[in-house]
Amino acid sequence: MKIHDLMIPDPITTTENASISDAIELMKINSIRHLPVVSKGNRLIGFVTLADLKQGLLPSLLGDISLSDLMIKNPIVIDPDSDIEAAARLIYKHKIGGIPVVKNKKLVGIITETDILRAFIDMMGLLTTSSRIDLIIDDRAGRFRTALQIINDMGGDIISVGMTGQEASKRVYYFRLAPCKTDVIRSKLEKEGFEVLNAMD
C-alpha cells in the first residue's frame, strides 16, 4: 500500500507570517493537530503541531516569538509513492504524529499516525467479525505451508496473518479467519504437532 492511497491530499496549511493564535484557531476549527507551513507555490518550509503552538502562545504574547520560531524547519518528509511501512517506521523511530508528503519539493498531502493505524486495522480485519487461531510455527521447511493447508482444509477462510518478531525457531503466528468453529481446526493442528496457543470462534 502506498502513501498516496492513505494520505490526506491538499491539507490545510499556513504561512510563516501567520500569528500563533491564528494558527491555533485554524487547527481547532478544522480538528487537526499538525499544520504544514508553506511558502509561495505550496513549497513546504516548516511543520508545527498544536502542542508546540500552545506552548508558544503565552511567550508570544509577552515577547517577540513568531510562528517561524516555533515551526520545525526542514521536517521529516515522505514521497507519495513510498510504501506505508516507510511512514510507519519514520513515525515510530522519531516519535512523531504526522509527516508531510512532498513531491518535487511541493506539499501534496500529510499522513498521520491515525491514518497508519486505520490502515493496519483495515488490513488485519480487526473491525470485522472474525475468528482467530494463534499458534507457534517453528523454522522447519514447509511448516508454515502445512499450517495454512490444515486451516484451509478444515474450513478456515484466512483474512490476515500476523506474527511476532521473535526468532524464527519459535515464532507465534496469528491467523484471523472469517467466522467459523475453530475447535476442529485446533484439533487437526495439534494432531500434526503444532502448539496452538489460542483459538477463538
FITIGU-107649 format. One record per residue: residue number from 1; x, y, z of N, C-alpha, C in turn. Coordinates in nm, 4 decimals, always signed. Atoms other than C-alpha are relative to their C-alpha. Example, Ala and Ser with C-alpha at 12.3 -4.5 7.8 and 13.67 -1.06 7.14 Angstrom:
BEGIN
   i       nX       nY       nZ      caX      caY      caZ       cX       cY       cZ
   1  +0.0890  -0.1190  +0.0000  +1.2300  -0.4500  +0.7800  +0.0900  +0.1200  +0.0000
   2  -0.0820  -0.1190  -0.0060  +1.3670  -0.1060  +0.7140  -0.0770  +0.1090  +0.0730
This chain:
BEGIN
   i       nX       nY       nZ      caX      caY      caZ       cX       cY       cZ
   1  +0.0849  -0.1189  +0.0000  +0.0000  +0.0000  +0.0000  +0.0889  +0.1245  +0.0000
   2  -0.0806  -0.1201  +0.0155  +0.1366  +0.3405  -0.0994  -0.0550  +0.1162  +0.0829
   3  +0.0378  -0.1173  -0.0779  +0.1330  +0.6683  +0.0905  -0.1162  +0.0742  -0.0657
   4  +0.1059  -0.0771  +0.0668  -0.0871  +0.8329  -0.1743  -0.1377  -0.0632  +0.0160
   5  +0.1295  +0.0658  -0.0221  -0.3591  +0.5742  -0.1003  -0.0631  +0.0414  +0.1330
   6  +0.0483  -0.0276  -0.1354  -0.3887  +0.6878  +0.2626  +0.0118  +0.1453  +0.0426
   7  -0.0260  -0.1363  -0.0458  -0.2628  +1.0441  +0.2866  -0.1228  +0.0896  -0.0148
   8  +0.1015  -0.1038  +0.0153  -0.4863  +1.3443  +0.3327  +0.0534  +0.0946  -0.1080
   9  -0.0522  -0.0852  +0.1081  -0.4433  +1.5266  -0.0011  -0.0344  +0.1467  +0.0236
  10  +0.0237  -0.1452  -0.0088  -0.4188  +1.9061  -0.0240  -0.0378  +0.0425  +0.1423
  11  +0.0348  -0.0308  -0.1391  -0.4035  +1.9534  +0.3539  -0.0092  +0.1493  +0.0275
  12  +0.0073  -0.1391  -0.0451  -0.4844  +2.2734  +0.5360  +0.1409  +0.0450  +0.0363
  13  -0.1352  -0.0513  -0.0243  -0.1727  +2.4909  +0.5564  -0.0065  +0.1408  +0.0567
  14  -0.0136  -0.1388  -0.0421  -0.0484  +2.8197  +0.6936  +0.1319  +0.0539  -0.0552
  15  -0.1269  -0.0606  +0.0409  +0.2340  +3.0623  +0.6169  +0.0757  +0.0429  +0.1249
  16  -0.0795  -0.0352  -0.1177  +0.5191  +3.1653  +0.8438  -0.0341  +0.1396  +0.0522
  17  +0.0395  -0.1340  -0.0447  +0.3717  +3.5168  +0.8638  -0.1259  -0.0021  +0.0865
  18  +0.1219  +0.0102  -0.0818  +0.0562  +3.3893  +1.0388  +0.0363  +0.0133  +0.1479
  19  -0.0234  -0.0094  -0.1449  +0.0215  +3.4599  +1.4095  -0.0220  -0.1370  +0.0634
  20  +0.0153  +0.1271  -0.0715  +0.0433  +3.1786  +1.6590  -0.1462  -0.0228  +0.0376
  21  +0.1410  +0.0149  -0.0384  -0.3121  +3.2444  +1.7799  -0.0869  -0.0344  -0.1206
  22  +0.0765  +0.0325  +0.1212  -0.4444  +3.2361  +1.4231  +0.0224  -0.1454  -0.0410
  23  -0.0304  +0.1387  +0.0344  -0.2679  +2.9056  +1.3597  -0.0726  -0.0965  +0.0935
  24  +0.0721  +0.0836  -0.0975  -0.4153  +2.7577  +1.6788  -0.1483  -0.0040  -0.0336
  25  +0.1426  -0.0067  +0.0342  -0.7622  +2.8758  +1.5795  -0.0296  -0.0814  -0.1256
  26  +0.0160  +0.0765  +0.1240  -0.7197  +2.7249  +1.2320  -0.0010  -0.1503  +0.0287
  27  -0.0074  +0.1421  -0.0336  -0.6262  +2.3894  +1.3838  -0.1226  -0.0450  +0.0788
  28  +0.1186  +0.0341  -0.0801  -0.9128  +2.3942  +1.6326  -0.1252  -0.0085  -0.0867
  29  +0.1182  -0.0019  +0.0875  -1.1737  +2.4856  +1.3696  -0.0062  -0.1245  -0.0874
  30  -0.0059  +0.1136  +0.0918  -1.0574  +2.2025  +1.1446  +0.0315  -0.1327  +0.0688
  31  -0.0263  +0.1219  -0.0793  -0.9931  +1.9497  +1.4262  +0.1248  -0.0745  -0.0482
  32  -0.1261  +0.0606  +0.0411  -0.6323  +1.8893  +1.3226  +0.1072  +0.0318  +0.1045
  33  -0.1073  -0.0194  -0.0975  -0.3120  +1.8599  +1.5255  +0.1346  +0.0301  -0.0658
  34  -0.1243  -0.0250  +0.0740  -0.0495  +1.9132  +1.2525  -0.0290  +0.1011  -0.1102
  35  +0.0234  -0.1063  +0.0968  -0.0104  +2.2142  +1.0291  +0.1283  +0.0273  -0.0806
  36  -0.1154  -0.0322  +0.0842  +0.2327  +2.2381  +0.7359  +0.0085  +0.1510  -0.0224
  37  -0.0245  -0.1416  +0.0278  +0.3880  +2.5805  +0.6829  +0.0602  +0.0070  -0.1406
  38  -0.0439  -0.0033  +0.1402  +0.4275  +2.6677  +0.3154  +0.0309  +0.1427  -0.0433
  39  -0.0299  -0.1284  +0.0633  +0.5675  +2.9468  +0.1016  -0.0696  +0.0024  -0.1355
  40  +0.0613  -0.0141  +0.1319  +0.4692  +3.0607  -0.2470  +0.0219  -0.1276  -0.0830
  41  -0.0101  +0.1205  +0.0809  +0.3958  +2.7718  -0.4832  -0.0180  -0.1272  +0.0801
  42  +0.0275  +0.1149  -0.0877  +0.2975  +2.5431  -0.1938  +0.1271  -0.0775  +0.0366
  43  -0.1257  +0.0638  -0.0393  +0.6620  +2.4719  -0.1085  +0.0062  -0.0090  +0.1520
  44  -0.0035  +0.0232  -0.1449  +0.6999  +2.3217  +0.2379  +0.1245  +0.0643  +0.0598
  45  -0.1147  -0.0610  -0.0683  +0.9190  +2.5300  +0.4680  +0.0038  -0.0341  +0.1490
  46  +0.0015  +0.0355  -0.1416  +0.8119  +2.4002  +0.8083  -0.1240  -0.0795  +0.0364
  47  +0.1079  +0.0853  -0.0493  +0.5729  +2.1987  +1.0223  -0.0202  +0.0332  +0.1470
  48  +0.0273  -0.0282  -0.1418  +0.4008  +2.2807  +1.3514  -0.1093  -0.0932  +0.0511
  49  +0.1029  +0.0815  -0.0646  +0.1935  +2.0820  +1.5969  -0.0800  +0.0884  +0.0944
  50  +0.0854  -0.0760  -0.0916  -0.0913  +2.2026  +1.8152  +0.0665  +0.0137  +0.1361
  51  -0.0670  -0.0041  -0.1305  +0.1085  +2.1143  +2.1284  +0.1100  +0.1067  +0.0009
  52  -0.1069  -0.1003  +0.0080  +0.4044  +2.3286  +2.0140  -0.0577  +0.1416  +0.0017
  53  +0.0601  -0.1328  +0.0078  +0.1764  +2.6217  +1.9341  -0.0571  +0.0433  +0.1347
  54  +0.0564  -0.0343  -0.1313  +0.0000  +2.6070  +2.2705  +0.1096  +0.0396  +0.0984
  55  -0.1116  -0.0334  -0.0885  +0.3346  +2.6094  +2.4493  +0.0574  +0.1372  -0.0314
  56  -0.0580  -0.1278  +0.0404  +0.4452  +2.9116  +2.2496  -0.0955  +0.1177  +0.0055
  57  +0.0991  -0.1076  +0.0047  +0.1221  +3.1110  +2.2781  +0.0267  +0.1084  +0.1039
  58  -0.0216  -0.0994  -0.1055  +0.1882  +3.2801  +2.6132  +0.1297  +0.0778  -0.0217
  59  -0.1223  -0.0765  +0.0283  +0.5539  +3.3658  +2.5365  -0.0156  +0.0957  -0.1181
  60  +0.0174  -0.0869  +0.1171  +0.4393  +3.5105  +2.2023  -0.0752  +0.1270  +0.0364
  61  +0.0749  -0.1178  -0.0435  +0.2024  +3.7467  +2.3835  +0.0881  +0.0948  +0.0812
  62  -0.0864  -0.0802  -0.0862  +0.4811  +3.8636  +2.6140  +0.1273  +0.0459  -0.0699
  63  -0.1254  -0.0349  +0.0660  +0.7663  +3.8804  +2.3681  -0.0094  -0.0135  -0.1504
  64  -0.0075  +0.0014  +0.1456  +0.8817  +3.8614  +2.0113  +0.0228  -0.1421  -0.0511
  65  -0.0077  +0.1379  +0.0483  +0.8119  +3.4932  +1.9320  -0.1058  -0.0169  -0.1084
  66  +0.0909  +0.0146  +0.1143  +0.6560  +3.4107  +1.5965  -0.0196  -0.1469  -0.0346
  67  +0.0233  +0.1354  +0.0487  +0.5228  +3.1047  +1.4205  +0.1282  -0.0576  -0.0595
  68  -0.1259  +0.0434  +0.0598  +0.8534  +3.0879  +1.2354  +0.0970  -0.0523  +0.1051
  69  -0.0884  +0.0450  -0.1086  +1.0334  +3.0472  +1.5695  -0.0400  -0.1370  +0.0522
  70  +0.0505  +0.1247  -0.0578  +0.8143  +2.7538  +1.6720  -0.0035  -0.1161  -0.0987
  71  +0.0162  +0.1082  +0.0975  +0.7902  +2.5608  +1.3475  +0.1273  -0.0834  -0.0113
  72  -0.1118  +0.0905  +0.0271  +1.0072  +2.2598  +1.2730  +0.0483  +0.0310  -0.1406
  73  -0.0560  -0.0295  +0.1320  +1.2333  +2.3688  +0.9902  +0.0618  -0.1272  -0.0563
  74  -0.0492  +0.1228  +0.0649  +1.3374  +2.1010  +0.7390  -0.0573  -0.1257  +0.0662
  75  +0.0610  +0.1168  -0.0652  +1.0868  +1.8490  +0.8804  +0.0226  -0.1279  -0.0798
  76  -0.0044  +0.1301  +0.0673  +1.0967  +1.4793  +0.8012  -0.1163  -0.0041  -0.0980
  77  +0.1045  +0.0085  +0.1022  +0.9022  +1.4258  +0.4774  +0.0044  -0.1375  -0.0650
  78  +0.0054  +0.1279  +0.0707  +0.7980  +1.1315  +0.2645  -0.0645  +0.0208  -0.1366
  79  +0.0514  -0.0079  +0.1371  +0.7205  +1.0761  -0.1037  -0.1341  -0.0730  -0.0093
  80  +0.1308  +0.0668  +0.0110  +0.3612  +0.9845  -0.2025  +0.0080  -0.1404  -0.0583
  81  -0.0142  +0.1331  +0.0586  +0.4916  +0.6792  -0.3902  +0.0741  -0.0977  +0.0909
  82  -0.0646  +0.0893  -0.0962  +0.6685  +0.5359  -0.0832  -0.1027  -0.0968  +0.0591
  83  +0.0879  +0.0972  -0.0647  +0.5268  +0.2309  +0.0939  -0.0446  +0.0511  +0.1360
  84  +0.0539  -0.0414  -0.1293  +0.3109  +0.2818  +0.4022  +0.0898  -0.0441  +0.1149
  85  -0.0914  +0.0485  -0.1045  +0.5636  +0.0771  +0.6016  +0.1104  +0.1016  +0.0276
  86  -0.1057  -0.0997  -0.0175  +0.8235  +0.3505  +0.5438  -0.0480  +0.1121  +0.0927
  87  +0.0564  -0.1047  -0.0863  +0.5958  +0.6113  +0.7046  -0.0147  -0.0514  +0.1427
  88  +0.0167  +0.0577  -0.1335  +0.5198  +0.3788  +0.9957  +0.1341  -0.0053  +0.0736
  89  -0.1328  +0.0064  -0.0622  +0.8931  +0.3281  +1.0602  +0.0480  +0.1386  +0.0419
  90  -0.0426  -0.1365  -0.0330  +0.9609  +0.7031  +1.0498  -0.0751  +0.0540  +0.1214
  91  +0.0811  -0.0484  -0.1110  +0.6737  +0.7847  +1.2840  +0.0409  -0.0672  +0.1310
  92  -0.0411  +0.0738  -0.1209  +0.7822  +0.5138  +1.5292  +0.1400  +0.0412  +0.0443
  93  -0.1394  -0.0306  -0.0327  +1.1555  +0.5915  +1.5117  +0.0160  +0.1398  +0.0588
  94  -0.0184  -0.1389  -0.0422  +1.1211  +0.9679  +1.5544  -0.1067  +0.0473  +0.0987
  95  +0.1059  -0.0322  -0.0971  +0.8151  +0.9560  +1.7849  -0.0736  +0.1282  -0.0393
  96  +0.0745  -0.1142  +0.0515  +0.6193  +1.1990  +1.5700  -0.1412  -0.0440  -0.0368
  97  +0.1397  +0.0337  +0.0258  +0.2472  +1.2185  +1.4992  -0.0432  +0.0090  -0.1445
  98  +0.0372  -0.0157  +0.1393  +0.2496  +1.3082  +1.1322  +0.1186  +0.0385  -0.0856
  99  -0.1074  -0.0291  +0.0942  +0.4627  +1.3533  +0.8223  -0.0577  +0.0706  -0.1226
 100  +0.0418  -0.0624  +0.1258  +0.4223  +1.5995  +0.5343  +0.0395  -0.0894  -0.1183
 101  -0.0270  +0.0777  +0.1213  +0.4032  +1.4279  +0.1943  +0.0393  +0.0993  -0.1091
 102  -0.0559  -0.0980  +0.0921  +0.6182  +1.6068  -0.0625  +0.0399  -0.0667  -0.1315
 103  -0.0376  +0.0452  +0.1349  +0.6620  +1.5609  -0.4388  +0.0583  +0.1193  -0.0746
 104  -0.0671  -0.1094  +0.0714  +0.9084  +1.7743  -0.6356  +0.0034  +0.1281  +0.0833
 105  -0.0152  -0.1099  -0.0968  +0.9569  +1.9953  -0.3275  -0.1319  +0.0708  +0.0343
 106  +0.1299  -0.0609  -0.0298  +0.5837  +2.0757  -0.3148  -0.0827  -0.0901  +0.0908
 107  +0.0867  +0.0744  -0.0910  +0.3435  +1.9725  -0.0406  -0.1203  -0.0537  -0.0765
 108  +0.1154  +0.0597  +0.0678  +0.0856  +1.7275  -0.1768  -0.0941  -0.0698  +0.0979
 109  +0.0851  +0.0680  -0.0962  -0.0503  +1.5746  +0.1417  +0.0645  -0.0080  +0.1366
 110  -0.0529  +0.0264  -0.1333  +0.0007  +1.4714  +0.5017  -0.0491  -0.1374  +0.0419
 111  +0.0418  +0.1298  -0.0523  -0.0064  +1.1310  +0.6670  +0.0294  -0.0024  +0.1490
 112  -0.0135  -0.0012  -0.1455  -0.0588  +1.0819  +1.0402  -0.0002  -0.1415  +0.0558
 113  +0.0010  +0.1300  -0.0656  -0.0258  +0.8016  +1.2889  -0.1410  -0.0600  +0.0004
 114  +0.1382  +0.0477  +0.0050  -0.4067  +0.7783  +1.2867  -0.0301  -0.0660  -0.1340
 115  +0.0195  +0.0589  +0.1331  -0.4061  +0.7116  +0.9105  +0.0655  -0.1374  -0.0082
 116  -0.0727  +0.1270  +0.0040  -0.1482  +0.4355  +0.9554  -0.0699  -0.1036  +0.0866
 117  +0.0733  +0.0924  -0.0858  -0.3411  +0.2809  +1.2437  -0.1261  -0.0493  -0.0703
 118  +0.1201  +0.0390  +0.0745  -0.6559  +0.2834  +1.0293  +0.0335  -0.1034  -0.1076
 119  -0.0425  +0.0951  +0.1035  -0.4678  +0.1053  +0.7500  +0.0294  -0.1362  +0.0613
 120  -0.0316  +0.1257  -0.0685  -0.3397  -0.1565  +0.9945  -0.1283  -0.0726  +0.0420
 121  +0.1275  +0.0592  -0.0424  -0.6897  -0.2132  +1.1340  -0.0737  -0.0596  -0.1192
 122  +0.0668  +0.0493  +0.1215  -0.8297  -0.2495  +0.7803  +0.0676  -0.1267  -0.0520
 123  -0.0742  +0.1153  +0.0528  -0.5525  -0.4880  +0.6701  -0.0184  -0.1237  +0.0866
 124  +0.0132  +0.1134  -0.0923  -0.5910  -0.7035  +0.9792  -0.1451  -0.0430  +0.0191
 125  +0.1412  +0.0346  -0.0148  -0.9703  -0.7021  +0.9625  -0.0482  +0.0053  +0.1430
 126  +0.0288  -0.0031  -0.1436  -0.9893  -0.6025  +1.3281  -0.1415  +0.0455  +0.0328
 127  +0.1353  -0.0490  -0.0282  -1.3292  -0.4331  +1.2995  -0.1089  -0.0880  -0.0596
 128  +0.0983  +0.0927  +0.0555  -1.4947  -0.7193  +1.1163  -0.0153  -0.1191  +0.0939
 129  +0.0218  +0.1194  -0.0812  -1.6489  -1.0182  +1.2913  +0.0902  -0.1103  -0.0531
 130  -0.0965  +0.0999  +0.0459  -1.3890  -1.2917  +1.2826  +0.0324  -0.0999  +0.1109
 131  -0.0541  +0.0987  -0.0929  -1.2366  -1.5974  +1.4457  +0.1516  +0.0136  -0.0045
 132  -0.1459  -0.0122  -0.0020  -0.8701  -1.6341  +1.5402  +0.0653  -0.1250  +0.0557
 133  -0.0814  +0.1096  -0.0507  -0.6094  -1.9029  +1.5892  +0.1438  +0.0498  +0.0121
 134  -0.1394  -0.0374  -0.0241  -0.2688  -1.8314  +1.7443  +0.0794  -0.1279  +0.0213
 135  -0.0799  +0.1203  -0.0175  -0.0019  -2.0948  +1.7080  +0.1472  +0.0271  -0.0246
 136  -0.1440  -0.0075  +0.0196  +0.3716  -2.1465  +1.7193  +0.0366  -0.0851  -0.1208
 137  -0.0497  +0.0732  +0.1168  +0.5342  -2.2452  +1.3909  +0.1521  +0.0087  +0.0018
 138  -0.1470  -0.0011  -0.0027  +0.8995  -2.3494  +1.4011  +0.0562  +0.0212  -0.1407
 139  -0.0641  -0.0351  +0.1271  +1.1526  -2.2918  +1.1246  +0.0293  -0.1195  -0.0903
 140  -0.0191  +0.1142  +0.0895  +1.1396  -2.6388  +0.9725  -0.0653  +0.0289  -0.1353
 141  +0.0481  -0.0258  +0.1360  +1.0921  -2.6289  +0.5964  -0.1422  -0.0521  -0.0193
 142  +0.1357  +0.0415  +0.0347  +0.7275  -2.6368  +0.4896  -0.1012  +0.0057  +0.1121
 143  +0.0956  +0.0025  -0.1126  +0.5743  -2.5979  +0.8362  -0.1074  +0.1084  -0.0141
 144  +0.0993  -0.1058  +0.0180  +0.4062  -2.2672  +0.7587  -0.1020  -0.0412  -0.1059
 145  +0.0881  +0.0456  +0.1073  +0.2655  -2.4098  +0.4364  -0.0943  -0.1093  +0.0496
 146  +0.0836  +0.1072  -0.0560  +0.1387  -2.7147  +0.6280  -0.1119  +0.0579  +0.0857
 147  +0.1014  -0.0632  -0.0854  -0.0401  -2.4941  +0.8810  -0.1085  +0.0657  -0.0848
 148  +0.0969  -0.0624  +0.0906  -0.2043  -2.2953  +0.6003  -0.0931  -0.1035  -0.0620
 149  +0.0781  +0.1045  +0.0652  -0.3169  -2.6138  +0.4306  -0.1025  -0.0605  +0.0954
 150  +0.0913  +0.0568  -0.0999  -0.4682  -2.7542  +0.7501  -0.1163  +0.0951  +0.0250
 151  +0.1046  -0.0991  -0.0279  -0.6566  -2.4323  +0.8229  -0.0993  +0.0058  -0.1157
 152  +0.0881  -0.0022  +0.1172  -0.7929  -2.4235  +0.4669  -0.0827  -0.1275  -0.0121
 153  +0.0697  +0.1283  +0.0135  -0.8800  -2.7941  +0.4580  -0.1100  -0.0179  +0.1043
 154  +0.0983  +0.0144  -0.1077  -1.0692  -2.7658  +0.7868  -0.1048  +0.1127  -0.0015
 155  +0.1063  -0.0989  +0.0153  -1.2861  -2.4808  +0.6612  +0.0340  +0.1408  +0.0417
 156  -0.0393  -0.1341  -0.0411  -1.0861  -2.1777  +0.7740  +0.0283  +0.0901  -0.1189
 157  -0.0203  -0.0980  +0.1070  -1.1059  -1.8766  +0.5409  +0.0854  +0.1128  +0.0576
 158  -0.0957  -0.0926  -0.0607  -0.7969  -1.6655  +0.6212  -0.0202  +0.1422  -0.0501
 159  +0.0126  -0.1425  +0.0310  -0.8476  -1.2877  +0.6367  +0.1375  +0.0658  +0.0023
 160  -0.1326  -0.0592  -0.0126  -0.4995  -1.1939  +0.7556  +0.0864  -0.0881  +0.0895
 161  -0.0964  +0.0728  -0.0824  -0.1855  -1.3342  +0.9158  +0.0987  +0.1001  +0.0569
 162  -0.1011  -0.0827  -0.0653  +0.0327  -1.1563  +1.1691  +0.0980  -0.0904  +0.0711
 163  -0.0966  +0.0815  -0.0727  +0.3427  -1.2735  +1.3503  +0.0851  +0.0866  +0.0902
 164  -0.0888  -0.0708  -0.0910  +0.5760  -1.1797  +1.6320  +0.1367  +0.0129  -0.0648
 165  -0.1351  -0.0183  +0.0520  +0.9307  -1.0638  +1.5748  +0.1012  -0.0893  +0.0679
 166  -0.0930  +0.0900  -0.0678  +1.0789  -1.3497  +1.7748  +0.0852  -0.0757  -0.1002
 167  -0.0845  +0.0801  +0.0874  +1.3495  -1.5775  +1.6408  -0.0853  -0.1024  -0.0743
 168  +0.0795  +0.0856  +0.0881  +1.2272  -1.7986  +1.3576  -0.0241  -0.1387  +0.0578
 169  +0.0146  +0.1349  -0.0534  +1.2717  -2.1152  +1.5626  -0.1259  -0.0163  +0.0856
 170  +0.1205  +0.0101  -0.0838  +0.9701  -2.0297  +1.7796  -0.0832  +0.1273  -0.0159
 171  +0.0737  -0.1215  +0.0320  +0.7595  -1.7637  +1.6123  -0.1502  -0.0239  +0.0139
 172  +0.1449  +0.0110  -0.0175  +0.3950  -1.7015  +1.7032  -0.0695  +0.0667  -0.1186
 173  +0.0789  -0.0514  +0.1120  +0.1535  -1.6566  +1.4119  -0.1449  +0.0159  +0.0444
 174  +0.1388  -0.0298  -0.0342  -0.1912  -1.5019  +1.4455  -0.0823  -0.0048  -0.1283
 175  +0.0840  +0.0170  +0.1187  -0.4409  -1.6240  +1.1873  -0.1393  +0.0539  +0.0309
 176  +0.1359  -0.0526  -0.0137  -0.7561  -1.4110  +1.1618  -0.0828  -0.0605  -0.1125
 177  +0.0818  +0.0754  +0.0950  -1.0330  -1.6082  +0.9923  -0.1404  +0.0570  -0.0080
 178  +0.1424  -0.0287  +0.0072  -1.3820  -1.5481  +0.8661  -0.0680  -0.0830  +0.1091
 179  +0.0629  +0.0707  -0.1116  -1.6241  -1.6543  +1.1437  -0.0166  -0.1495  -0.0282
 180  +0.0087  +0.1450  +0.0165  -1.6011  -2.0306  +1.1924  +0.0199  -0.0676  +0.1354
 181  -0.0276  +0.0797  -0.1192  -1.5773  -2.3094  +1.4502  +0.1478  -0.0373  -0.0023
 182  -0.1452  +0.0217  +0.0024  -1.2115  -2.3244  +1.5436  +0.0434  -0.1287  +0.0699
 183  -0.0424  +0.1186  -0.0761  -1.2188  -2.6390  +1.7597  +0.0519  -0.1117  -0.0909
 184  -0.0456  +0.1066  +0.0904  -1.1849  -2.8766  +1.4615  +0.1345  +0.0355  -0.0622
 185  -0.1287  -0.0439  +0.0552  -0.9027  -2.6683  +1.3172  +0.1098  -0.0190  +0.1040
 186  -0.0975  +0.0154  -0.1087  -0.7268  -2.6644  +1.6525  +0.0394  -0.1457  +0.0167
 187  -0.0278  +0.1432  -0.0196  -0.7572  -3.0410  +1.6905  +0.0918  -0.0539  -0.1085
 188  -0.0824  +0.0481  +0.1115  -0.6094  -3.1054  +1.3455  +0.1414  +0.0551  +0.0080
 189  -0.1325  -0.0606  -0.0134  -0.3221  -2.8628  +1.4014  +0.0802  -0.0692  +0.1102
 190  -0.0701  +0.0650  -0.1106  -0.2366  -3.0218  +1.7355  +0.0373  -0.1436  -0.0350
 191  -0.0295  +0.1365  +0.0437  -0.2557  -3.3671  +1.5814  +0.1243  -0.0033  -0.0889
 192  -0.1157  -0.0087  +0.0890  +0.0060  -3.2529  +1.3295  +0.1234  +0.0593  +0.0699
 193  -0.1154  -0.0426  -0.0781  +0.2351  -3.1353  +1.6104  +0.0162  +0.1495  +0.0203
 194  -0.0077  -0.1435  -0.0226  +0.1581  -2.7630  +1.6189  -0.0460  +0.0327  +0.1416
 195  +0.0413  -0.0471  -0.1321  +0.1350  -2.5823  +1.9529  -0.0961  +0.1173  -0.0194
 196  +0.1019  -0.1037  +0.0146  -0.1912  -2.3869  +1.9482  -0.0130  +0.0746  +0.1314
 197  +0.0044  -0.0804  -0.1210  -0.1849  -2.1027  +2.1977  -0.1412  +0.0496  +0.0308
 198  +0.1334  -0.0572  -0.0200  -0.5362  -1.9735  +2.1438  -0.0857  -0.0299  -0.1219
 199  +0.0940  +0.0204  +0.1096  -0.8428  -2.0483  +1.9335  -0.1329  +0.0610  +0.0415
 200  +0.1238  -0.0719  -0.0351  -1.1420  -1.8152  +1.9360  -0.0967  -0.0012  -0.1170
 201  +0.1049  -0.0026  +0.1038  -1.4683  -1.8521  +1.7424  -0.0450  +0.1422  -0.0250
